[in-house]
């Protein structure tokens, strides 16, 4: 079952999105992702089948950005 995870990031502009796009797009386990650069948390939302929050944070960190999980209530 697909899950949606959200992260607070320092991805804050179109240039940053362009820089991280290849890293996220190359992951077969990510079906969709989006960054809300207008939100105070610069929220990265990722839909994935199998990747964990830790694995996603490592992908973002490897691309040169920071990510920490946002706690969401159902």
Rosetta constraint file for C-alpha pairs under 8 A:
AtomPair CA 1 CA 49 HARMONIC 6.01 0.50
AtomPair CA 2 CA 47 HARMONIC 6.56 0.50
AtomPair CA 2 CA 48 HARMONIC 5.47 0.50
AtomPair CA 2 CA 49 HARMONIC 4.35 0.50
AtomPair CA 2 CA 50 HARMONIC 7.60 0.50
AtomPair CA 3 CA 47 HARMONIC 5.65 0.50
AtomPair CA 3 CA 48 HARMONIC 5.55 0.50
AtomPair CA 3 CA 49 HARMONIC 6.14 0.50
AtomPair CA 4 CA 45 HARMONIC 6.81 0.50
AtomPair CA 4 CA 46 HARMONIC 5.59 0.50
AtomPair CA 4 CA 47 HARMONIC 4.45 0.50
AtomPair CA 4 CA 48 HARMONIC 6.48 0.50
AtomPair CA 5 CA 45 HARMONIC 5.77 0.50
AtomPair CA 5 CA 46 HARMONIC 5.31 0.50
AtomPair CA 5 CA 47 HARMONIC 6.48 0.50
AtomPair CA 5 CA 48 HARMONIC 7.90 0.50
AtomPair CA 5 CA 53 HARMONIC 7.02 0.50
AtomPair CA 5 CA 69 HARMONIC 7.63 0.50
AtomPair CA 5 CA 70 HARMONIC 7.99 0.50
AtomPair CA 6 CA 43 HARMONIC 6.47 0.50
AtomPair CA 6 CA 44 HARMONIC 5.53 0.50
AtomPair CA 6 CA 45 HARMONIC 4.47 0.50
AtomPair CA 6 CA 46 HARMONIC 6.36 0.50
AtomPair CA 6 CA 69 HARMONIC 6.03 0.50
AtomPair CA 6 CA 70 HARMONIC 5.51 0.50
AtomPair CA 6 CA 71 HARMONIC 7.86 0.50
AtomPair CA 6 CA 72 HARMONIC 7.88 0.50
AtomPair CA 7 CA 43 HARMONIC 5.58 0.50
AtomPair CA 7 CA 44 HARMONIC 5.10 0.50
AtomPair CA 7 CA 45 HARMONIC 6.57 0.50
AtomPair CA 7 CA 67 HARMONIC 5.68 0.50
AtomPair CA 7 CA 68 HARMONIC 5.17 0.50
AtomPair CA 7 CA 69 HARMONIC 4.31 0.50
AtomPair CA 7 CA 70 HARMONIC 4.97 0.50
AtomPair CA 8 CA 41 HARMONIC 4.92 0.50
AtomPair CA 8 CA 42 HARMONIC 5.88 0.50
AtomPair CA 8 CA 43 HARMONIC 5.01 0.50
AtomPair CA 8 CA 44 HARMONIC 6.50 0.50
AtomPair CA 8 CA 67 HARMONIC 5.49 0.50
AtomPair CA 8 CA 68 HARMONIC 5.25 0.50
AtomPair CA 8 CA 69 HARMONIC 6.21 0.50
AtomPair CA 8 CA 70 HARMONIC 6.01 0.50
AtomPair CA 9 CA 41 HARMONIC 6.35 0.50
AtomPair CA 9 CA 42 HARMONIC 5.38 0.50
AtomPair CA 9 CA 43 HARMONIC 6.16 0.50
AtomPair CA 9 CA 44 HARMONIC 6.66 0.50
AtomPair CA 9 CA 65 HARMONIC 7.12 0.50
AtomPair CA 9 CA 66 HARMONIC 5.39 0.50
AtomPair CA 9 CA 67 HARMONIC 4.49 0.50
AtomPair CA 9 CA 68 HARMONIC 6.65 0.50
AtomPair CA 10 CA 41 HARMONIC 7.84 0.50
AtomPair CA 10 CA 42 HARMONIC 6.31 0.50
AtomPair CA 10 CA 65 HARMONIC 6.24 0.50
AtomPair CA 10 CA 66 HARMONIC 5.84 0.50
AtomPair CA 10 CA 67 HARMONIC 7.21 0.50
AtomPair CA 11 CA 16 HARMONIC 5.46 0.50
AtomPair CA 11 CA 17 HARMONIC 6.56 0.50
AtomPair CA 11 CA 35 HARMONIC 7.51 0.50
AtomPair CA 11 CA 37 HARMONIC 7.00 0.50
AtomPair CA 11 CA 42 HARMONIC 6.16 0.50
AtomPair CA 11 CA 65 HARMONIC 6.75 0.50
AtomPair CA 11 CA 66 HARMONIC 7.92 0.50
AtomPair CA 12 CA 16 HARMONIC 6.37 0.50
AtomPair CA 12 CA 17 HARMONIC 7.78 0.50
AtomPair CA 12 CA 37 HARMONIC 5.16 0.50
AtomPair CA 12 CA 42 HARMONIC 6.16 0.50
AtomPair CA 13 CA 17 HARMONIC 6.39 0.50
AtomPair CA 13 CA 37 HARMONIC 6.33 0.50
AtomPair CA 14 CA 18 HARMONIC 6.12 0.50
AtomPair CA 15 CA 19 HARMONIC 6.23 0.50
AtomPair CA 16 CA 20 HARMONIC 6.37 0.50
AtomPair CA 17 CA 21 HARMONIC 5.86 0.50
AtomPair CA 17 CA 35 HARMONIC 7.49 0.50
AtomPair CA 18 CA 22 HARMONIC 7.71 0.50
AtomPair CA 19 CA 63 HARMONIC 7.47 0.50
AtomPair CA 20 CA 24 HARMONIC 6.45 0.50
AtomPair CA 20 CA 60 HARMONIC 7.26 0.50
AtomPair CA 20 CA 63 HARMONIC 5.92 0.50
AtomPair CA 21 CA 25 HARMONIC 5.79 0.50
AtomPair CA 22 CA 26 HARMONIC 5.89 0.50
AtomPair CA 23 CA 27 HARMONIC 7.03 0.50
AtomPair CA 23 CA 59 HARMONIC 6.91 0.50
AtomPair CA 23 CA 60 HARMONIC 7.64 0.50
AtomPair CA 23 CA 63 HARMONIC 6.67 0.50
AtomPair CA 24 CA 30 HARMONIC 7.20 0.50
AtomPair CA 24 CA 33 HARMONIC 7.75 0.50
AtomPair CA 24 CA 59 HARMONIC 7.49 0.50
AtomPair CA 24 CA 60 HARMONIC 7.95 0.50
AtomPair CA 25 CA 30 HARMONIC 7.39 0.50
AtomPair CA 29 CA 48 HARMONIC 5.58 0.50
AtomPair CA 29 CA 49 HARMONIC 5.89 0.50
AtomPair CA 29 CA 50 HARMONIC 6.28 0.50
AtomPair CA 29 CA 51 HARMONIC 6.55 0.50
AtomPair CA 30 CA 46 HARMONIC 6.88 0.50
AtomPair CA 30 CA 47 HARMONIC 5.84 0.50
AtomPair CA 30 CA 48 HARMONIC 4.53 0.50
AtomPair CA 30 CA 49 HARMONIC 7.02 0.50
AtomPair CA 30 CA 51 HARMONIC 7.81 0.50
AtomPair CA 31 CA 46 HARMONIC 7.83 0.50
AtomPair CA 31 CA 47 HARMONIC 5.63 0.50
AtomPair CA 31 CA 48 HARMONIC 5.76 0.50
AtomPair CA 31 CA 49 HARMONIC 7.77 0.50
AtomPair CA 32 CA 46 HARMONIC 5.97 0.50
AtomPair CA 32 CA 47 HARMONIC 5.21 0.50
AtomPair CA 32 CA 48 HARMONIC 7.39 0.50
AtomPair CA 33 CA 44 HARMONIC 7.17 0.50
AtomPair CA 33 CA 45 HARMONIC 5.50 0.50
AtomPair CA 33 CA 46 HARMONIC 4.34 0.50
AtomPair CA 33 CA 47 HARMONIC 6.16 0.50
AtomPair CA 34 CA 44 HARMONIC 5.74 0.50
AtomPair CA 34 CA 45 HARMONIC 5.32 0.50
AtomPair CA 34 CA 46 HARMONIC 6.68 0.50
AtomPair CA 35 CA 42 HARMONIC 6.55 0.50
AtomPair CA 35 CA 43 HARMONIC 5.55 0.50
AtomPair CA 35 CA 44 HARMONIC 4.36 0.50
AtomPair CA 35 CA 45 HARMONIC 6.31 0.50
AtomPair CA 36 CA 42 HARMONIC 5.42 0.50
AtomPair CA 36 CA 43 HARMONIC 5.17 0.50
AtomPair CA 36 CA 44 HARMONIC 6.49 0.50
AtomPair CA 37 CA 42 HARMONIC 4.70 0.50
AtomPair CA 37 CA 43 HARMONIC 6.92 0.50
AtomPair CA 38 CA 42 HARMONIC 6.59 0.50
AtomPair CA 39 CA 43 HARMONIC 6.41 0.50
AtomPair CA 51 CA 55 HARMONIC 6.07 0.50
AtomPair CA 51 CA 56 HARMONIC 6.66 0.50
AtomPair CA 52 CA 56 HARMONIC 6.31 0.50
AtomPair CA 53 CA 57 HARMONIC 6.13 0.50
AtomPair CA 53 CA 69 HARMONIC 6.96 0.50
AtomPair CA 54 CA 58 HARMONIC 6.29 0.50
AtomPair CA 55 CA 59 HARMONIC 6.40 0.50
AtomPair CA 56 CA 60 HARMONIC 6.31 0.50
AtomPair CA 57 CA 61 HARMONIC 6.01 0.50
AtomPair CA 57 CA 66 HARMONIC 7.50 0.50
AtomPair CA 57 CA 67 HARMONIC 5.54 0.50
AtomPair CA 57 CA 68 HARMONIC 6.85 0.50
AtomPair CA 58 CA 62 HARMONIC 5.97 0.50
AtomPair CA 59 CA 63 HARMONIC 6.48 0.50
AtomPair CA 60 CA 64 HARMONIC 6.72 0.50
AtomPair CA 60 CA 65 HARMONIC 5.57 0.50
AtomPair CA 60 CA 66 HARMONIC 6.47 0.50
AtomPair CA 60 CA 67 HARMONIC 6.53 0.50
AtomPair CA 61 CA 65 HARMONIC 4.90 0.50
AtomPair CA 61 CA 66 HARMONIC 5.46 0.50
AtomPair CA 61 CA 67 HARMONIC 7.03 0.50
